[in-house]
Amino acid sequence: MSWTTSISNYTILQESVPELTTYISVGVAIGALLVIRAFFVHAFNQTLKYFANTFLCGFCLGFVLSLNGYDIYVYLFPDKIIGYESEYEVVFPGPSRGKHGHCEAGLWLKDQNTNRWIQLCTNKEYLHSHRKQGMTGVWVTARVNNIGSYIVSYEFIYL
């Protein structure tokens, strides 16, 4: 699960990707399959509450397992690897890291494939050592396909 979350931090999807609909559909499908299995295997003297509980457990399992599925697809099956110049913006503090607070700094990059902005986690030390005065652009290397982009690396450049 942490592997998928780390990939998700560097992935940006097209706006047209139906993430929530897919997650709910997979949850409903897994829940329904488990209810059907429970009905045929354990149907004798089982209550409606038992089947509802089975569906809910299957729904939660399917929902959680399908999270970040599109991000993993973008990472594992890129159509091509591209490099491009992008504009950027540095913000303090950076993006949230869950219950562990925020990153020290955030770097907003504009993705060429999706035409959307993505915020990456960085720190002041990295910015100080890699970004010099006058560097107004970023060279981004990304793995892309029809549903999104995975940012492989970025490097500050002079435009």
Protein Blocks (a to p, Z undefined) as FASTA:
>chain_A
ZZmmmmmmmgccdfklcfklmmmmmmmmmmmmmmmmmmmmmmgopafklmmmmmmmmmmm
mmmmmgoklmmmmmmmcfbdcddddddddddddddehjnopafbdcddddfklopacddd
ddfklmmmmmcghiabdcddddddfkbccdfbdcdddZZ
